[in-house]
Amino acid sequence: MTYTIEQHDSLEASIASGERRVKYEDREVEYRSLKEMQAILRLMKAELGLESKAPQRTLLAFNKGHEQRGPE
């Protein structure tokens, strides 16, 4: 199914306001639950390329074999 930015924005606004009814142009959809709405929103984000992909960080730690002691 092809989603639009307007549909995404309407669904997101409805979730934020606690409403289960969403109006898209000349149509109105009533969802069964918040869980269902969130699932559809994830699909919309994926299809529209709106998923936030946080950069991954990798922390490397090296030890040359010396015992490290904390402050006493």
Beta strands, then each sheet from edge to edge (+ up, - down):
strand 1: 21-24
strand 2: 27-30
sheet 1: 1+ 2-
end
